[in-house]
């Protein structure tokens, strides 16, 4: 007879003392019963189901992982600091969600601006202008030019930063600005950059230069610095003198991301970024200022980031939407859903990591079945294997509802993130269409209301994205091997935790 007894998801060695075996079985049962009623509290069913599956399959490891990673919010202190910053912003702009004339705005767009202001505290403004940068390296050259002209301050905040042949000029421009007396402040996500070739050299240069820099959400417990490892600062922001700013999807690294596997496969990242002038520069600066305060407890008073009261005329209407675990709500997801549900003619989504929650799936499929032309651009290849397989598990349901899916040709890794609604709404930013971007990453989004700018985006879609993509053939896709479907479905089970 075997000395081992196997219970559901649990194994006991008969040589153990009986009291220990009984205790382990009882604790296992108690964990499961508590988890059933505790984990679904204030969580989406898909997220709760993912955690319950982990706990039921591997109870002790699962519950330990949940206790470490289960909350999608930053500590209460950080959320309180964000609330303080939001209150300051509201007070300085007299609590107005739209600064300037809004009488011409359709009601769904004015209510979207109100929603964003309620959640993120930054208003819709007039008088903005934008330049599109679809080329990563050209954008970094433009950033370097702006930094070279800085006279007062430079605020730099990115998820991945490393020194290489394409970033060296920009990073040396930052250090040169610091050397000539410009106040340069740098935030770099700790885990986002860690491990990339050129990051260690960057840290050494920053430390030697004496420039003011911090790791965002650092994980260095030996120095008393610890944050949740799965909550990251995914924002991309550069502000120079409060006059010009850059934001979008790109990181400060070569298009290949410098890793051997990427070079071997010929991977090249395709991004989309904005150069901004006008009041939204102050709004992006306010986002940086709140993040700097959270990491350093230093209140910045040398920039005009909150000088938004004077109404502007003409130009492009736009609003900055910060989101992430420092806020009580999922600001970006709520904006996306509001805009999609109010679409009348077309919805274009471009997202490298498309792992939607049920609310987003409902919105896209509902609009497609209502006769709206819904187009989704995703990558044919990806640097995240599991996320790619989870993403593919949603294609059947999307195409069945009438959504057209375009896969950007490999070996280019599609990394652009934008949303177009009808004739006048453009969203560009750092946020993907996945649950990590909605709940666990600190993101920044530019909400633009302008027919001319949105027409430029549609032309870019038609001239650059469509010719470099192949439309998914629904019948051929459904006939893919059964093993592929199995792997996709397994990956999908963990999609809420990716």
One Martini backbone bead per residue (centre of mass of N, CA, C, O) as a GRO file, in nm:
protein
  498
    1UNK     BB    1   0.098   0.035   0.020
    2UNK     BB    2   0.072   0.354   0.008
    3UNK     BB    3   0.212   0.656   0.174
    4UNK     BB    4   0.007   0.811  -0.023
    5UNK     BB    5  -0.240   1.071  -0.025
    6UNK     BB    6  -0.489   1.184  -0.259
    7UNK     BB    7  -0.628   1.488  -0.296
    8UNK     BB    8  -0.776   1.749  -0.399
    9UNK     BB    9  -0.495   1.928  -0.469
   10UNK     BB   10  -0.373   1.709  -0.252
   11UNK     BB   11  -0.092   1.582  -0.047
   12UNK     BB   12  -0.032   1.295   0.170
   13UNK     BB   13   0.181   1.168   0.405
   14UNK     BB   14   0.157   0.892   0.615
   15UNK     BB   15   0.418   0.970   0.795
   16UNK     BB   16   0.267   1.178   0.908
   17UNK     BB   17   0.117   1.327   1.136
   18UNK     BB   18  -0.216   1.337   1.192
   19UNK     BB   19  -0.241   1.634   1.285
   20UNK     BB   20  -0.104   1.755   1.033
   21UNK     BB   21  -0.294   1.648   0.817
   22UNK     BB   22  -0.552   1.773   0.931
   23UNK     BB   23  -0.455   2.067   0.927
   24UNK     BB   24  -0.401   2.092   0.622
   25UNK     BB   25  -0.686   2.028   0.527
   26UNK     BB   26  -0.830   2.252   0.689
   27UNK     BB   27  -0.676   2.495   0.572
   28UNK     BB   28  -0.745   2.443   0.281
   29UNK     BB   29  -1.054   2.471   0.317
   30UNK     BB   30  -1.055   2.755   0.439
   31UNK     BB   31  -0.924   2.903   0.207
   32UNK     BB   32  -1.148   2.840  -0.002
   33UNK     BB   33  -1.391   2.960   0.150
   34UNK     BB   34  -1.281   3.246   0.183
   35UNK     BB   35  -1.219   3.307  -0.115
   36UNK     BB   36  -1.512   3.296  -0.228
   37UNK     BB   37  -1.596   3.567  -0.049
   38UNK     BB   38  -1.342   3.766  -0.085
   39UNK     BB   39  -1.229   3.806  -0.380
   40UNK     BB   40  -1.497   3.928  -0.530
   41UNK     BB   41  -1.455   4.189  -0.385
   42UNK     BB   42  -1.443   4.452  -0.595
   43UNK     BB   43  -1.428   4.257  -0.851
   44UNK     BB   44  -1.390   4.129  -1.130
   45UNK     BB   45  -1.480   3.826  -1.236
   46UNK     BB   46  -1.220   3.764  -1.400
   47UNK     BB   47  -1.019   3.820  -1.170
   48UNK     BB   48  -1.140   3.636  -0.955
   49UNK     BB   49  -1.116   3.374  -1.121
   50UNK     BB   50  -0.810   3.370  -1.145
   51UNK     BB   51  -0.752   3.351  -0.839
   52UNK     BB   52  -0.923   3.101  -0.774
   53UNK     BB   53  -0.772   2.911  -0.957
   54UNK     BB   54  -0.498   2.935  -0.817
   55UNK     BB   55  -0.596   2.847  -0.529
   56UNK     BB   56  -0.723   2.565  -0.610
   57UNK     BB   57  -0.458   2.444  -0.739
   58UNK     BB   58  -0.252   2.633  -0.534
   59UNK     BB   59  -0.319   2.728  -0.236
   60UNK     BB   60  -0.059   2.842  -0.094
   61UNK     BB   61   0.060   2.993  -0.335
   62UNK     BB   62  -0.195   3.148  -0.417
   63UNK     BB   63  -0.238   3.310  -0.149
   64UNK     BB   64   0.040   3.441  -0.145
   65UNK     BB   65   0.008   3.591  -0.416
   66UNK     BB   66  -0.243   3.750  -0.335
   67UNK     BB   67  -0.122   3.904  -0.090
   68UNK     BB   68   0.100   4.040  -0.277
   69UNK     BB   69  -0.096   4.099  -0.570
   70UNK     BB   70  -0.421   4.143  -0.544
   71UNK     BB   71  -0.391   4.439  -0.549
   72UNK     BB   72  -0.465   4.729  -0.777
   73UNK     BB   73  -0.331   4.917  -0.556
   74UNK     BB   74  -0.191   5.150  -0.407
   75UNK     BB   75  -0.114   5.276  -0.142
   76UNK     BB   76  -0.284   5.490   0.053
   77UNK     BB   77  -0.075   5.713   0.048
   78UNK     BB   78  -0.066   5.750  -0.262
   79UNK     BB   79  -0.370   5.812  -0.297
   80UNK     BB   80  -0.369   6.061  -0.115
   81UNK     BB   81  -0.168   6.226  -0.282
   82UNK     BB   82  -0.343   6.233  -0.537
   83UNK     BB   83  -0.583   6.379  -0.403
   84UNK     BB   84  -0.428   6.636  -0.334
   85UNK     BB   85  -0.350   6.716  -0.621
   86UNK     BB   86  -0.638   6.730  -0.731
   87UNK     BB   87  -0.731   6.958  -0.540
   88UNK     BB   88  -0.533   7.173  -0.639
   89UNK     BB   89  -0.623   7.181  -0.929
   90UNK     BB   90  -0.921   7.255  -0.886
   91UNK     BB   91  -0.865   7.524  -0.739
   92UNK     BB   92  -0.693   7.666  -0.976
   93UNK     BB   93  -0.954   7.611  -1.195
   94UNK     BB   94  -1.242   7.637  -1.064
   95UNK     BB   95  -1.384   7.365  -1.132
   96UNK     BB   96  -1.329   7.316  -1.459
   97UNK     BB   97  -1.371   7.091  -1.726
   98UNK     BB   98  -1.397   7.349  -1.928
   99UNK     BB   99  -1.183   7.566  -2.106
  100UNK     BB  100  -1.396   7.743  -2.261
  101UNK     BB  101  -1.567   7.690  -2.537
  102UNK     BB  102  -1.851   7.427  -2.560
  103UNK     BB  103  -2.107   7.468  -2.752
  104UNK     BB  104  -1.997   7.283  -3.008
  105UNK     BB  105  -2.011   7.032  -2.844
  106UNK     BB  106  -2.098   6.736  -2.820
  107UNK     BB  107  -2.234   6.578  -2.561
  108UNK     BB  108  -2.048   6.319  -2.546
  109UNK     BB  109  -1.784   6.504  -2.519
  110UNK     BB  110  -1.853   6.679  -2.273
  111UNK     BB  111  -1.899   6.430  -2.085
  112UNK     BB  112  -1.615   6.320  -2.115
  113UNK     BB  113  -1.473   6.563  -1.986
  114UNK     BB  114  -1.621   6.536  -1.717
  115UNK     BB  115  -1.522   6.255  -1.648
  116UNK     BB  116  -1.217   6.314  -1.649
  117UNK     BB  117  -1.228   6.535  -1.432
  118UNK     BB  118  -1.350   6.363  -1.204
  119UNK     BB  119  -1.103   6.152  -1.209
  120UNK     BB  120  -0.825   6.353  -1.293
  121UNK     BB  121  -0.865   6.697  -1.281
  122UNK     BB  122  -0.839   6.757  -1.585
  123UNK     BB  123  -0.894   6.973  -1.842
  124UNK     BB  124  -1.039   7.104  -2.108
  125UNK     BB  125  -0.867   7.255  -2.391
  126UNK     BB  126  -0.748   7.510  -2.574
  127UNK     BB  127  -0.473   7.589  -2.791
  128UNK     BB  128  -0.360   7.339  -2.941
  129UNK     BB  129  -0.071   7.140  -3.058
  130UNK     BB  130   0.033   6.881  -3.305
  131UNK     BB  131   0.290   6.629  -3.354
  132UNK     BB  132   0.370   6.357  -3.542
  133UNK     BB  133   0.550   6.036  -3.441
  134UNK     BB  134   0.626   5.730  -3.612
  135UNK     BB  135   0.935   5.777  -3.534
  136UNK     BB  136   1.142   5.709  -3.285
  137UNK     BB  137   1.415   5.850  -3.365
  138UNK     BB  138   1.298   6.124  -3.451
  139UNK     BB  139   1.176   6.188  -3.174
  140UNK     BB  140   1.444   6.191  -3.013
  141UNK     BB  141   1.563   6.427  -3.169
  142UNK     BB  142   1.343   6.630  -3.089
  143UNK     BB  143   1.393   6.610  -2.789
  144UNK     BB  144   1.688   6.704  -2.795
  145UNK     BB  145   1.632   6.983  -2.909
  146UNK     BB  146   1.457   7.078  -2.670
  147UNK     BB  147   1.672   7.039  -2.448
  148UNK     BB  148   1.890   7.229  -2.576
  149UNK     BB  149   1.675   7.486  -2.524
  150UNK     BB  150   1.681   7.488  -2.233
  151UNK     BB  151   1.641   7.718  -1.934
  152UNK     BB  152   1.490   7.583  -1.670
  153UNK     BB  153   1.337   7.292  -1.741
  154UNK     BB  154   1.327   6.921  -1.703
  155UNK     BB  155   1.086   6.657  -1.766
  156UNK     BB  156   1.144   6.298  -1.709
  157UNK     BB  157   0.922   6.011  -1.812
  158UNK     BB  158   0.989   5.654  -1.814
  159UNK     BB  159   0.985   5.311  -1.845
  160UNK     BB  160   1.219   5.286  -2.070
  161UNK     BB  161   1.582   5.313  -2.018
  162UNK     BB  162   1.870   5.349  -2.242
  163UNK     BB  163   2.192   5.316  -2.356
  164UNK     BB  164   2.250   5.400  -2.700
  165UNK     BB  165   2.290   5.495  -3.026
  166UNK     BB  166   1.990   5.645  -3.018
  167UNK     BB  167   1.994   5.778  -2.707
  168UNK     BB  168   2.253   5.938  -2.641
  169UNK     BB  169   2.184   6.227  -2.722
  170UNK     BB  170   1.949   6.274  -2.524
  171UNK     BB  171   2.099   6.201  -2.257
  172UNK     BB  172   2.325   6.413  -2.299
  173UNK     BB  173   2.133   6.657  -2.301
  174UNK     BB  174   2.043   6.630  -2.008
  175UNK     BB  175   2.329   6.660  -1.880
  176UNK     BB  176   2.394   6.935  -2.012
  177UNK     BB  177   2.164   7.091  -1.884
  178UNK     BB  178   2.252   7.047  -1.596
  179UNK     BB  179   2.542   7.177  -1.628
  180UNK     BB  180   2.397   7.473  -1.712
  181UNK     BB  181   2.140   7.490  -1.479
  182UNK     BB  182   1.922   7.305  -1.537
  183UNK     BB  183   1.628   7.158  -1.419
  184UNK     BB  184   1.666   6.814  -1.383
  185UNK     BB  185   1.413   6.555  -1.401
  186UNK     BB  186   1.407   6.194  -1.325
  187UNK     BB  187   1.195   5.916  -1.433
  188UNK     BB  188   1.230   5.555  -1.372
  189UNK     BB  189   1.137   5.257  -1.411
  190UNK     BB  190   1.261   4.996  -1.257
  191UNK     BB  191   1.162   4.722  -1.397
  192UNK     BB  192   1.138   4.823  -1.689
  193UNK     BB  193   1.468   4.866  -1.718
  194UNK     BB  194   1.562   4.621  -1.599
  195UNK     BB  195   1.800   4.435  -1.807
  196UNK     BB  196   1.879   4.634  -2.011
  197UNK     BB  197   2.085   4.728  -2.233
  198UNK     BB  198   2.230   5.027  -2.076
  199UNK     BB  199   2.124   5.076  -1.783
  200UNK     BB  200   2.378   5.063  -1.604
  201UNK     BB  201   2.521   5.297  -1.745
  202UNK     BB  202   2.306   5.506  -1.680
  203UNK     BB  203   2.321   5.499  -1.371
  204UNK     BB  204   2.615   5.587  -1.355
  205UNK     BB  205   2.584   5.863  -1.498
  206UNK     BB  206   2.370   5.986  -1.314
  207UNK     BB  207   2.533   5.968  -1.050
  208UNK     BB  208   2.785   6.132  -1.149
  209UNK     BB  209   2.626   6.406  -1.231
  210UNK     BB  210   2.386   6.488  -1.008
  211UNK     BB  211   2.120   6.437  -1.102
  212UNK     BB  212   1.778   6.438  -1.070
  213UNK     BB  213   1.680   6.106  -0.965
  214UNK     BB  214   1.435   5.832  -1.005
  215UNK     BB  215   1.275   5.553  -0.908
  216UNK     BB  216   0.996   5.397  -0.997
  217UNK     BB  217   0.875   5.184  -0.797
  218UNK     BB  218   1.077   5.057  -0.604
  219UNK     BB  219   1.289   4.742  -0.555
  220UNK     BB  220   1.470   4.796  -0.241
  221UNK     BB  221   1.469   4.661   0.062
  222UNK     BB  222   1.771   4.725   0.156
  223UNK     BB  223   1.658   5.052   0.134
  224UNK     BB  224   1.343   5.071   0.200
  225UNK     BB  225   1.234   4.984  -0.100
  226UNK     BB  226   0.879   4.918  -0.165
  227UNK     BB  227   0.676   4.761  -0.413
  228UNK     BB  228   0.469   4.645  -0.618
  229UNK     BB  229   0.584   4.454  -0.888
  230UNK     BB  230   0.303   4.485  -1.076
  231UNK     BB  231   0.327   4.796  -1.032
  232UNK     BB  232   0.352   5.047  -1.289
  233UNK     BB  233   0.534   5.302  -1.469
  234UNK     BB  234   0.405   5.370  -1.811
  235UNK     BB  235   0.492   5.647  -1.867
  236UNK     BB  236   0.529   5.921  -2.127
  237UNK     BB  237   0.738   6.209  -2.044
  238UNK     BB  238   0.814   6.542  -2.183
  239UNK     BB  239   0.929   6.855  -2.033
  240UNK     BB  240   0.988   7.201  -2.156
  241UNK     BB  241   0.942   7.494  -1.990
  242UNK     BB  242   0.622   7.464  -2.045
  243UNK     BB  243   0.616   7.461  -2.387
  244UNK     BB  244   0.700   7.152  -2.430
  245UNK     BB  245   0.582   6.817  -2.530
  246UNK     BB  246   0.597   6.456  -2.475
  247UNK     BB  247   0.399   6.172  -2.600
  248UNK     BB  248   0.312   5.810  -2.571
  249UNK     BB  249   0.459   5.483  -2.657
  250UNK     BB  250   0.756   5.543  -2.626
  251UNK     BB  251   1.073   5.459  -2.558
  252UNK     BB  252   1.424   5.488  -2.443
  253UNK     BB  253   1.506   5.306  -2.720
  254UNK     BB  254   1.576   5.102  -2.937
  255UNK     BB  255   1.378   4.942  -3.171
  256UNK     BB  256   1.507   4.651  -3.067
  257UNK     BB  257   1.583   4.654  -2.749
  258UNK     BB  258   1.884   4.500  -2.766
  259UNK     BB  259   1.812   4.210  -2.781
  260UNK     BB  260   1.907   3.916  -2.909
  261UNK     BB  261   1.635   3.804  -2.995
  262UNK     BB  262   1.549   4.053  -3.156
  263UNK     BB  263   1.790   4.057  -3.353
  264UNK     BB  264   1.749   3.771  -3.467
  265UNK     BB  265   1.434   3.843  -3.562
  266UNK     BB  266   1.410   4.157  -3.648
  267UNK     BB  267   1.301   4.347  -3.445
  268UNK     BB  268   1.066   4.634  -3.472
  269UNK     BB  269   0.941   4.911  -3.333
  270UNK     BB  270   0.608   5.059  -3.345
  271UNK     BB  271   0.526   5.399  -3.305
  272UNK     BB  272   0.343   5.677  -3.122
  273UNK     BB  273   0.388   6.033  -3.110
  274UNK     BB  274   0.388   6.355  -2.934
  275UNK     BB  275   0.394   6.699  -2.999
  276UNK     BB  276   0.338   6.966  -2.760
  277UNK     BB  277   0.121   7.252  -2.744
  278UNK     BB  278   0.000   7.423  -2.481
  279UNK     BB  279  -0.197   7.346  -2.205
  280UNK     BB  280  -0.113   7.036  -2.203
  281UNK     BB  281   0.166   7.079  -2.087
  282UNK     BB  282   0.068   7.143  -1.798
  283UNK     BB  283  -0.071   6.867  -1.758
  284UNK     BB  284   0.179   6.688  -1.790
  285UNK     BB  285   0.331   6.831  -1.560
  286UNK     BB  286   0.128   6.749  -1.338
  287UNK     BB  287   0.186   6.449  -1.356
  288UNK     BB  288   0.481   6.461  -1.289
  289UNK     BB  289   0.456   6.611  -1.017
  290UNK     BB  290   0.297   6.383  -0.873
  291UNK     BB  291   0.520   6.165  -0.910
  292UNK     BB  292   0.748   6.316  -0.771
  293UNK     BB  293   0.610   6.346  -0.498
  294UNK     BB  294   0.572   6.037  -0.442
  295UNK     BB  295   0.897   5.981  -0.449
  296UNK     BB  296   1.006   6.264  -0.270
  297UNK     BB  297   0.815   6.493  -0.128
  298UNK     BB  298   0.834   6.712  -0.358
  299UNK     BB  299   0.742   7.041  -0.419
  300UNK     BB  300   0.684   7.201  -0.710
  301UNK     BB  301   0.762   7.572  -0.802
  302UNK     BB  302   0.914   7.617  -1.111
  303UNK     BB  303   0.637   7.562  -1.252
  304UNK     BB  304   0.339   7.615  -1.479
  305UNK     BB  305   0.134   7.353  -1.454
  306UNK     BB  306  -0.144   7.531  -1.339
  307UNK     BB  307  -0.177   7.752  -1.581
  308UNK     BB  308  -0.529   7.731  -1.692
  309UNK     BB  309  -0.737   7.977  -1.678
  310UNK     BB  310  -0.683   8.089  -1.953
  311UNK     BB  311  -0.854   8.125  -2.222
  312UNK     BB  312  -0.852   7.974  -2.532
  313UNK     BB  313  -0.810   8.016  -2.881
  314UNK     BB  314  -0.841   7.787  -3.074
  315UNK     BB  315  -0.727   7.522  -3.192
  316UNK     BB  316  -0.695   7.235  -2.996
  317UNK     BB  317  -0.878   7.007  -2.834
  318UNK     BB  318  -0.772   6.897  -2.497
  319UNK     BB  319  -0.690   6.606  -2.275
  320UNK     BB  320  -0.559   6.483  -1.982
  321UNK     BB  321  -0.534   6.121  -1.882
  322UNK     BB  322  -0.493   5.987  -1.591
  323UNK     BB  323  -0.383   5.657  -1.471
  324UNK     BB  324  -0.430   5.409  -1.207
  325UNK     BB  325  -0.345   5.286  -0.880
  326UNK     BB  326  -0.379   5.595  -0.764
  327UNK     BB  327  -0.669   5.546  -0.835
  328UNK     BB  328  -1.004   5.451  -0.778
  329UNK     BB  329  -1.026   5.442  -1.088
  330UNK     BB  330  -1.065   5.352  -1.441
  331UNK     BB  331  -1.016   5.602  -1.643
  332UNK     BB  332  -0.955   5.488  -1.929
  333UNK     BB  333  -1.185   5.283  -1.959
  334UNK     BB  334  -1.422   5.482  -1.926
  335UNK     BB  335  -1.356   5.648  -2.173
  336UNK     BB  336  -1.362   5.429  -2.390
  337UNK     BB  337  -1.655   5.339  -2.344
  338UNK     BB  338  -1.797   5.606  -2.392
  339UNK     BB  339  -1.700   5.646  -2.685
  340UNK     BB  340  -1.789   5.381  -2.816
  341UNK     BB  341  -2.100   5.403  -2.743
  342UNK     BB  342  -2.100   5.695  -2.918
  343UNK     BB  343  -2.076   5.572  -3.181
  344UNK     BB  344  -2.180   5.593  -3.546
  345UNK     BB  345  -1.940   5.485  -3.765
  346UNK     BB  346  -1.640   5.468  -3.615
  347UNK     BB  347  -1.380   5.226  -3.501
  348UNK     BB  348  -1.033   5.259  -3.398
  349UNK     BB  349  -0.799   5.007  -3.295
  350UNK     BB  350  -0.470   5.031  -3.133
  351UNK     BB  351  -0.310   4.727  -2.994
  352UNK     BB  352  -0.061   4.521  -2.887
  353UNK     BB  353  -0.240   4.463  -2.614
  354UNK     BB  354  -0.531   4.256  -2.648
  355UNK     BB  355  -0.693   4.218  -2.322
  356UNK     BB  356  -1.003   4.218  -2.253
  357UNK     BB  357  -1.268   4.294  -2.098
  358UNK     BB  358  -1.605   4.256  -2.094
  359UNK     BB  359  -1.681   4.555  -2.143
  360UNK     BB  360  -1.514   4.592  -2.406
  361UNK     BB  361  -1.636   4.363  -2.567
  362UNK     BB  362  -1.923   4.470  -2.563
  363UNK     BB  363  -1.872   4.738  -2.702
  364UNK     BB  364  -1.753   4.637  -2.975
  365UNK     BB  365  -1.979   4.429  -3.052
  366UNK     BB  366  -2.218   4.622  -3.036
  367UNK     BB  367  -2.124   4.823  -3.253
  368UNK     BB  368  -2.092   4.620  -3.484
  369UNK     BB  369  -2.398   4.521  -3.473
  370UNK     BB  370  -2.491   4.837  -3.532
  371UNK     BB  371  -2.293   4.924  -3.797
  372UNK     BB  372  -2.022   4.980  -3.703
  373UNK     BB  373  -1.692   5.047  -3.797
  374UNK     BB  374  -1.476   4.797  -3.675
  375UNK     BB  375  -1.120   4.836  -3.605
  376UNK     BB  376  -0.836   4.612  -3.554
  377UNK     BB  377  -0.498   4.659  -3.436
  378UNK     BB  378  -0.241   4.414  -3.453
  379UNK     BB  379   0.003   4.189  -3.400
  380UNK     BB  380   0.161   3.922  -3.549
  381UNK     BB  381   0.368   3.993  -3.331
  382UNK     BB  382   0.547   3.930  -3.010
  383UNK     BB  383   0.711   3.970  -2.683
  384UNK     BB  384   0.437   3.822  -2.561
  385UNK     BB  385   0.330   3.512  -2.564
  386UNK     BB  386   0.083   3.487  -2.373
  387UNK     BB  387  -0.065   3.746  -2.457
  388UNK     BB  388  -0.097   3.663  -2.752
  389UNK     BB  389  -0.274   3.409  -2.698
  390UNK     BB  390  -0.497   3.551  -2.544
  391UNK     BB  391  -0.577   3.744  -2.771
  392UNK     BB  392  -0.658   3.521  -2.984
  393UNK     BB  393  -0.914   3.415  -2.818
  394UNK     BB  394  -1.098   3.678  -2.928
  395UNK     BB  395  -1.140   3.667  -3.240
  396UNK     BB  396  -1.398   3.507  -3.291
  397UNK     BB  397  -1.597   3.701  -3.149
  398UNK     BB  398  -1.532   3.953  -3.312
  399UNK     BB  399  -1.587   3.853  -3.608
  400UNK     BB  400  -1.881   3.759  -3.551
  401UNK     BB  401  -1.966   4.075  -3.496
  402UNK     BB  402  -1.777   4.248  -3.731
  403UNK     BB  403  -1.489   4.266  -3.668
  404UNK     BB  404  -1.193   4.402  -3.794
  405UNK     BB  405  -0.875   4.236  -3.839
  406UNK     BB  406  -0.539   4.369  -3.816
  407UNK     BB  407  -0.212   4.243  -3.901
  408UNK     BB  408   0.095   4.333  -3.833
  409UNK     BB  409   0.381   4.287  -3.975
  410UNK     BB  410   0.633   4.092  -3.970
  411UNK     BB  411   0.888   4.200  -3.746
  412UNK     BB  412   0.706   4.402  -3.652
  413UNK     BB  413   0.631   4.573  -3.345
  414UNK     BB  414   0.345   4.667  -3.233
  415UNK     BB  415   0.313   4.992  -3.021
  416UNK     BB  416   0.079   5.141  -3.085
  417UNK     BB  417  -0.170   5.380  -2.927
  418UNK     BB  418  -0.509   5.397  -3.051
  419UNK     BB  419  -0.820   5.602  -3.091
  420UNK     BB  420  -1.104   5.615  -3.313
  421UNK     BB  421  -1.391   5.847  -3.345
  422UNK     BB  422  -1.509   5.907  -3.606
  423UNK     BB  423  -1.425   6.256  -3.700
  424UNK     BB  424  -1.300   6.389  -3.388
  425UNK     BB  425  -1.155   6.140  -3.233
  426UNK     BB  426  -0.849   6.114  -3.031
  427UNK     BB  427  -0.633   5.856  -2.902
  428UNK     BB  428  -0.319   5.901  -2.721
  429UNK     BB  429  -0.068   5.673  -2.570
  430UNK     BB  430   0.028   5.422  -2.317
  431UNK     BB  431  -0.236   5.256  -2.351
  432UNK     BB  432  -0.369   4.964  -2.345
  433UNK     BB  433  -0.609   4.689  -2.415
  434UNK     BB  434  -0.584   4.608  -2.088
  435UNK     BB  435  -0.590   4.523  -1.756
  436UNK     BB  436  -0.318   4.640  -1.682
  437UNK     BB  437  -0.374   4.933  -1.793
  438UNK     BB  438  -0.636   4.981  -1.620
  439UNK     BB  439  -0.514   4.885  -1.309
  440UNK     BB  440  -0.164   4.858  -1.287
  441UNK     BB  441  -0.093   5.105  -1.459
  442UNK     BB  442   0.068   5.396  -1.519
  443UNK     BB  443  -0.103   5.633  -1.719
  444UNK     BB  444  -0.123   5.828  -2.038
  445UNK     BB  445  -0.375   6.038  -2.200
  446UNK     BB  446  -0.485   6.175  -2.517
  447UNK     BB  447  -0.765   6.390  -2.565
  448UNK     BB  448  -0.893   6.453  -2.894
  449UNK     BB  449  -1.083   6.736  -3.045
  450UNK     BB  450  -1.052   6.701  -3.403
  451UNK     BB  451  -1.091   6.687  -3.737
  452UNK     BB  452  -0.810   6.734  -3.856
  453UNK     BB  453  -0.649   6.534  -3.682
  454UNK     BB  454  -0.826   6.282  -3.737
  455UNK     BB  455  -0.773   6.281  -4.042
  456UNK     BB  456  -0.471   6.220  -4.013
  457UNK     BB  457  -0.512   5.944  -3.880
  458UNK     BB  458  -0.665   5.810  -4.113
  459UNK     BB  459  -0.435   5.842  -4.316
  460UNK     BB  460  -0.236   5.672  -4.160
  461UNK     BB  461  -0.396   5.416  -4.170
  462UNK     BB  462  -0.415   5.399  -4.488
  463UNK     BB  463  -0.091   5.443  -4.553
  464UNK     BB  464   0.051   5.251  -4.308
  465UNK     BB  465  -0.126   5.025  -4.168
  466UNK     BB  466  -0.284   4.874  -4.390
  467UNK     BB  467  -0.043   4.793  -4.591
  468UNK     BB  468   0.106   4.643  -4.320
  469UNK     BB  469  -0.149   4.453  -4.331
  470UNK     BB  470  -0.359   4.172  -4.243
  471UNK     BB  471  -0.657   4.030  -4.280
  472UNK     BB  472  -0.858   3.841  -4.113
  473UNK     BB  473  -0.952   3.510  -4.176
  474UNK     BB  474  -1.208   3.358  -4.037
  475UNK     BB  475  -1.210   3.069  -4.157
  476UNK     BB  476  -0.908   3.012  -4.127
  477UNK     BB  477  -0.891   3.062  -3.825
  478UNK     BB  478  -1.098   2.834  -3.735
  479UNK     BB  479  -0.890   2.603  -3.872
  480UNK     BB  480  -0.705   2.581  -3.666
  481UNK     BB  481  -0.546   2.411  -3.453
  482UNK     BB  482  -0.640   2.267  -3.159
  483UNK     BB  483  -0.385   2.335  -2.997
  484UNK     BB  484  -0.404   2.640  -3.030
  485UNK     BB  485  -0.675   2.672  -2.881
  486UNK     BB  486  -0.586   2.556  -2.615
  487UNK     BB  487  -0.360   2.758  -2.550
  488UNK     BB  488  -0.537   3.012  -2.563
  489UNK     BB  489  -0.734   2.928  -2.333
  490UNK     BB  490  -0.522   2.909  -2.112
  491UNK     BB  491  -0.420   3.201  -2.137
  492UNK     BB  492  -0.698   3.335  -2.078
  493UNK     BB  493  -0.723   3.256  -1.776
  494UNK     BB  494  -0.468   3.471  -1.719
  495UNK     BB  495  -0.546   3.758  -1.837
  496UNK     BB  496  -0.627   3.913  -1.566
  497UNK     BB  497  -0.299   3.874  -1.464
  498UNK     BB  498  -0.099   4.004  -1.693
   0.00000   0.00000   0.00000
